[in-house]
């Protein structure tokens, strides 16, 4: 997909577009710390996301250091492999994939494993790579997001807009992120570490930090379908 013509665009629009266009899921981070002040600034800006009747349904648990390590340890020692994980709080994906989503999913999976030199039958290496989710891909900051289970689908849409705002605000500060639904099936392991009450659904996690540009997995660039495939204009 071609980027907009910045030559005919106001400076403000170019800055916003640059943050959106350079946002991607980074899967290897440097240990460089991110200050609490920066994290607070990002979350404060992100909280300007719209929400129905200004309900602001998001809850955020920010982890660093020992607490972040405790989450990883609780999940990785749980004995529950990712492929056997039970999505008992909500389901992110359909039971059976169909087109065009099946091809898009396979393309990004093959692209990632190819960048890492992992063959299609190297199941153990695939598992190792997936498990890196739970150490937040070595990012110095790991966030867990929840929502009150009594709320309905509209509030989940609001939460999604809040998450996107975090990722864009991070890019505006030269940082990268990786949103991670992989944490959701492990809510029982995460809850006692962070004191998350039962009335909150663990929706996802997110890694935040500085990209390690030396890692091959960060060379992956995903494609977007052209507008003609998903936009209909009515005049």
KOLFI-107683 format. One record per residue (C-alpha): residue in one letter; y, z, x; residue number from 1. Coordinates in steps of 0.1 Angstrom, whole numbers, plus 5000, padded with zeros to 4 digits. Each point is the difference from the previous one (the first is absolute). Layout:
{aa a, Y Y, Z Z, X X, i NUM}
...
//
This chain:
{aa x, Y 5000, Z 5000, X 5000, i 1}
{aa x, Y 5034, Z 4990, X 5014, i 2}
{aa x, Y 5026, Z 5026, X 5006, i 3}
{aa x, Y 5034, Z 4997, X 4981, i 4}
{aa x, Y 5028, Z 4980, X 5017, i 5}
{aa x, Y 5020, Z 5028, X 5015, i 6}
{aa x, Y 5028, Z 4976, X 5009, i 7}
{aa x, Y 5010, Z 4999, X 4964, i 8}
{aa x, Y 4995, Z 5036, X 4992, i 9}
{aa x, Y 5023, Z 5031, X 5002, i 10}
{aa x, Y 4993, Z 5023, X 5029, i 11}
{aa x, Y 4989, Z 5028, X 4976, i 12}
{aa x, Y 4973, Z 4978, X 4984, i 13}
{aa x, Y 4988, Z 4989, X 5034, i 14}
{aa x, Y 4995, Z 5036, X 5010, i 15}
{aa x, Y 4981, Z 5009, X 4969, i 16}
{aa x, Y 4978, Z 4969, X 5002, i 17}
{aa x, Y 4992, Z 5006, X 5036, i 18}
{aa x, Y 4987, Z 5035, X 4992, i 19}
{aa x, Y 4978, Z 4986, X 4972, i 20}
{aa x, Y 4987, Z 4970, X 5019, i 21}
{aa x, Y 4991, Z 5021, X 5031, i 22}
{aa x, Y 4982, Z 5027, X 4980, i 23}
{aa x, Y 4963, Z 4998, X 5006, i 24}
{aa x, Y 4970, Z 5023, X 5003, i 25}
{aa x, Y 5000, Z 5012, X 5036, i 26}
{aa x, Y 4966, Z 5013, X 5011, i 27}
{aa x, Y 5008, Z 5014, X 5034, i 28}
{aa x, Y 5029, Z 5023, X 5009, i 29}
{aa x, Y 5016, Z 5015, X 5030, i 30}
{aa x, Y 5000, Z 5038, X 5004, i 31}
{aa x, Y 5038, Z 4999, X 5001, i 32}
{aa x, Y 5012, Z 5028, X 4976, i 33}
{aa x, Y 5021, Z 4993, X 4969, i 34}
{aa x, Y 5025, Z 5028, X 4994, i 35}
{aa x, Y 5000, Z 5021, X 4968, i 36}
{aa x, Y 5036, Z 4988, X 4994, i 37}
{aa x, Y 4989, Z 4963, X 5000, i 38}
{aa x, Y 4971, Z 5008, X 4977, i 39}
{aa x, Y 5023, Z 5018, X 4976, i 40}
{aa x, Y 5025, Z 4972, X 5001, i 41}
{aa x, Y 4973, Z 4974, X 4992, i 42}
{aa x, Y 4987, Z 5021, X 4970, i 43}
{aa x, Y 5035, Z 5007, X 4987, i 44}
{aa x, Y 5008, Z 4963, X 4999, i 45}
{aa x, Y 4966, Z 4991, X 4986, i 46}
{aa x, Y 5005, Z 5025, X 4971, i 47}
{aa x, Y 5027, Z 4977, X 4987, i 48}
{aa x, Y 4971, Z 4979, X 4986, i 49}
{aa x, Y 5002, Z 4995, X 4962, i 50}
{aa x, Y 4979, Z 5020, X 4977, i 51}
{aa x, Y 4997, Z 5001, X 4962, i 52}
{aa x, Y 5026, Z 5025, X 4986, i 53}
{aa x, Y 5005, Z 5011, X 5036, i 54}
{aa x, Y 4967, Z 5020, X 5001, i 55}
{aa x, Y 4996, Z 4995, X 5037, i 56}
{aa x, Y 4962, Z 5005, X 4998, i 57}
{aa x, Y 4992, Z 4998, X 5037, i 58}
{aa x, Y 4988, Z 5029, X 5022, i 59}
{aa x, Y 4998, Z 4997, X 5037, i 60}
{aa x, Y 4982, Z 5021, X 5027, i 61}
{aa x, Y 5012, Z 4992, X 5035, i 62}
{aa x, Y 4976, Z 5009, X 5028, i 63}
{aa x, Y 5003, Z 5001, X 5038, i 64}
{aa x, Y 4982, Z 5016, X 5029, i 65}
{aa x, Y 4972, Z 5025, X 4991, i 66}
{aa x, Y 5002, Z 4995, X 4963, i 67}
{aa x, Y 4996, Z 4962, X 5003, i 68}
{aa x, Y 4970, Z 5006, X 5023, i 69}
{aa x, Y 4985, Z 5024, X 4974, i 70}
{aa x, Y 5001, Z 4973, X 4974, i 71}
{aa x, Y 4982, Z 4976, X 5023, i 72}
{aa x, Y 4974, Z 5026, X 5010, i 73}
{aa x, Y 4993, Z 5009, X 4963, i 74}
{aa x, Y 4994, Z 4964, X 4990, i 75}
{aa x, Y 4981, Z 4989, X 5031, i 76}
{aa x, Y 4976, Z 5030, X 4999, i 77}
{aa x, Y 4995, Z 4998, X 4962, i 78}
{aa x, Y 4969, Z 4978, X 5004, i 79}
{aa x, Y 5013, Z 4976, X 4974, i 80}
{aa x, Y 5001, Z 4965, X 5014, i 81}
{aa x, Y 5029, Z 4978, X 4987, i 82}
{aa x, Y 4975, Z 4975, X 4984, i 83}
{aa x, Y 4985, Z 5028, X 4981, i 84}
{aa x, Y 5032, Z 5017, X 4990, i 85}
{aa x, Y 5004, Z 5006, X 4963, i 86}
{aa x, Y 5034, Z 4990, X 4984, i 87}
{aa x, Y 4998, Z 5027, X 4974, i 88}
{aa x, Y 5038, Z 5005, X 4995, i 89}
{aa x, Y 5010, Z 4964, X 4996, i 90}
{aa x, Y 4988, Z 4966, X 5010, i 91}
{aa x, Y 5020, Z 4978, X 5023, i 92}
{aa x, Y 4978, Z 4969, X 4999, i 93}
{aa x, Y 4978, Z 4983, X 4974, i 94}
{aa x, Y 4963, Z 5004, X 5000, i 95}
{aa x, Y 4996, Z 4963, X 5006, i 96}
{aa x, Y 5026, Z 4979, X 5018, i 97}
{aa x, Y 5009, Z 4965, X 4986, i 98}
{aa x, Y 5022, Z 4972, X 5011, i 99}
{aa x, Y 5026, Z 4997, X 5013, i 100}
{aa x, Y 4998, Z 5037, X 5010, i 101}
{aa x, Y 4966, Z 4997, X 5016, i 102}
{aa x, Y 5011, Z 4974, X 5025, i 103}
{aa x, Y 5032, Z 5018, X 5008, i 104}
{aa x, Y 4981, Z 5032, X 5006, i 105}
{aa x, Y 4975, Z 4983, X 5023, i 106}
{aa x, Y 5027, Z 4982, X 5019, i 107}
{aa x, Y 5018, Z 5031, X 5010, i 108}
{aa x, Y 4967, Z 5018, X 5008, i 109}
{aa x, Y 4988, Z 4972, X 5022, i 110}
{aa x, Y 5034, Z 4997, X 5016, i 111}
{aa x, Y 5001, Z 5037, X 5010, i 112}
{aa x, Y 4965, Z 5001, X 5013, i 113}
{aa x, Y 5005, Z 4968, X 5019, i 114}
{aa x, Y 5031, Z 5014, X 5017, i 115}
{aa x, Y 4979, Z 5030, X 5010, i 116}
{aa x, Y 4971, Z 4978, X 5012, i 117}
{aa x, Y 4976, Z 5016, X 4974, i 118}
{aa x, Y 4972, Z 4977, X 4988, i 119}
{aa x, Y 4989, Z 4998, X 4963, i 120}
{aa x, Y 4968, Z 5019, X 5007, i 121}
{aa x, Y 5015, Z 5027, X 5022, i 122}
{aa x, Y 5000, Z 5026, X 4972, i 123}
{aa x, Y 5004, Z 5030, X 5023, i 124}
{aa x, Y 5032, Z 4986, X 5016, i 125}
{aa x, Y 5013, Z 4992, X 4965, i 126}
{aa x, Y 4994, Z 5036, X 4990, i 127}
{aa x, Y 5017, Z 5013, X 5031, i 128}
{aa x, Y 5031, Z 4979, X 4992, i 129}
{aa x, Y 5000, Z 5011, X 4964, i 130}
{aa x, Y 4998, Z 5037, X 5011, i 131}
{aa x, Y 5032, Z 4995, X 5019, i 132}
{aa x, Y 5017, Z 5002, X 4966, i 133}
{aa x, Y 4993, Z 5037, X 5000, i 134}
{aa x, Y 5018, Z 5007, X 5033, i 135}
{aa x, Y 5029, Z 4980, X 4985, i 136}
{aa x, Y 4994, Z 4973, X 5027, i 137}
{aa x, Y 5013, Z 5025, X 5026, i 138}
{aa x, Y 5035, Z 5001, X 4983, i 139}
{aa x, Y 5019, Z 5033, X 5007, i 140}
{aa x, Y 5007, Z 5003, X 4963, i 141}
{aa x, Y 4975, Z 4999, X 4971, i 142}
{aa x, Y 5011, Z 5003, X 4964, i 143}
{aa x, Y 4979, Z 5007, X 4969, i 144}
{aa x, Y 5014, Z 4990, X 4966, i 145}
{aa x, Y 4989, Z 5014, X 4967, i 146}
{aa x, Y 5010, Z 4998, X 4963, i 147}
{aa x, Y 4995, Z 5023, X 4971, i 148}
{aa x, Y 4968, Z 4989, X 4982, i 149}
{aa x, Y 5016, Z 5006, X 4966, i 150}
{aa x, Y 5024, Z 4971, X 5006, i 151}
{aa x, Y 4992, Z 4965, X 4989, i 152}
{aa x, Y 4999, Z 4965, X 5016, i 153}
{aa x, Y 5038, Z 4996, X 4999, i 154}
{aa x, Y 5005, Z 5029, X 5023, i 155}
{aa x, Y 4975, Z 4984, X 5024, i 156}
{aa x, Y 5022, Z 4969, X 5001, i 157}
{aa x, Y 5029, Z 5022, X 5009, i 158}
{aa x, Y 4980, Z 5016, X 5028, i 159}
{aa x, Y 4993, Z 4966, X 5013, i 160}
{aa x, Y 5036, Z 4991, X 5002, i 161}
{aa x, Y 5007, Z 5033, X 5018, i 162}
{aa x, Y 4973, Z 4992, X 5026, i 163}
{aa x, Y 5015, Z 4965, X 5006, i 164}
{aa x, Y 5034, Z 5016, X 5005, i 165}
{aa x, Y 4985, Z 5023, X 5027, i 166}
{aa x, Y 4986, Z 4970, X 5019, i 167}
{aa x, Y 5032, Z 4980, X 4998, i 168}
{aa x, Y 5022, Z 5030, X 5010, i 169}
{aa x, Y 4976, Z 5005, X 5030, i 170}
{aa x, Y 5005, Z 4964, X 5011, i 171}
{aa x, Y 5038, Z 5005, X 4998, i 172}
{aa x, Y 4995, Z 5027, X 5026, i 173}
{aa x, Y 4978, Z 4980, X 5023, i 174}
{aa x, Y 4968, Z 5017, X 4988, i 175}
{aa x, Y 4968, Z 4987, X 4985, i 176}
{aa x, Y 4976, Z 5012, X 4974, i 177}
{aa x, Y 4965, Z 4994, X 4986, i 178}
{aa x, Y 4993, Z 5009, X 4963, i 179}
{aa x, Y 4965, Z 5014, X 4997, i 180}
{aa x, Y 4980, Z 5002, X 4968, i 181}
{aa x, Y 4970, Z 5010, X 5021, i 182}
{aa x, Y 5009, Z 5037, X 4996, i 183}
{aa x, Y 4997, Z 5001, X 4962, i 184}
{aa x, Y 4962, Z 5006, X 4998, i 185}
{aa x, Y 5003, Z 5029, X 5024, i 186}
{aa x, Y 5023, Z 5021, X 4979, i 187}
{aa x, Y 4975, Z 5029, X 5001, i 188}
{aa x, Y 5003, Z 5001, X 5037, i 189}
{aa x, Y 5038, Z 4996, X 5001, i 190}
{aa x, Y 5009, Z 5025, X 4972, i 191}
{aa x, Y 4991, Z 5033, X 5019, i 192}
{aa x, Y 5018, Z 4988, X 5031, i 193}
{aa x, Y 5033, Z 4993, X 4983, i 194}
{aa x, Y 4997, Z 5023, X 4970, i 195}
{aa x, Y 5001, Z 4971, X 4975, i 196}
{aa x, Y 4994, Z 5014, X 4965, i 197}
{aa x, Y 4973, Z 4985, X 4977, i 198}
{aa x, Y 5026, Z 4986, X 4976, i 199}
{aa x, Y 5012, Z 4975, X 5026, i 200}
{aa x, Y 4981, Z 4968, X 5008, i 201}
{aa x, Y 4998, Z 4990, X 5036, i 202}
{aa x, Y 5012, Z 4964, X 4998, i 203}
{aa x, Y 5002, Z 4989, X 5036, i 204}
{aa x, Y 5012, Z 5008, X 5035, i 205}
{aa x, Y 5024, Z 4983, X 5024, i 206}
{aa x, Y 5003, Z 4998, X 5037, i 207}
{aa x, Y 5035, Z 5001, X 5015, i 208}
{aa x, Y 5012, Z 4994, X 5036, i 209}
{aa x, Y 5007, Z 4975, X 5027, i 210}
{aa x, Y 4977, Z 4970, X 5003, i 211}
{aa x, Y 4978, Z 4996, X 5030, i 212}
{aa x, Y 5006, Z 4964, X 5006, i 213}
{aa x, Y 4973, Z 4998, X 5028, i 214}
{aa x, Y 4972, Z 5004, X 4974, i 215}
{aa x, Y 4984, Z 4968, X 4988, i 216}
{aa x, Y 4997, Z 5012, X 4964, i 217}
{aa x, Y 5038, Z 5000, X 4997, i 218}
{aa x, Y 5000, Z 4962, X 5007, i 219}
{aa x, Y 4987, Z 4994, X 4965, i 220}
{aa x, Y 5025, Z 4983, X 4977, i 221}
{aa x, Y 4989, Z 4995, X 4964, i 222}
{aa x, Y 5011, Z 4970, X 4979, i 223}
{aa x, Y 5016, Z 5000, X 4966, i 224}
{aa x, Y 4992, Z 4975, X 4973, i 225}
{aa x, Y 5028, Z 4975, X 4992, i 226}
{aa x, Y 5021, Z 5006, X 4970, i 227}
{aa x, Y 4985, Z 4971, X 4982, i 228}
{aa x, Y 4967, Z 5019, X 4997, i 229}
{aa x, Y 5014, Z 5030, X 4982, i 230}
{aa x, Y 5035, Z 4993, X 4986, i 231}
{aa x, Y 5008, Z 4982, X 4967, i 232}
{aa x, Y 5036, Z 4991, X 4992, i 233}
{aa x, Y 5009, Z 4996, X 4964, i 234}
{aa x, Y 5033, Z 4982, X 4992, i 235}
//
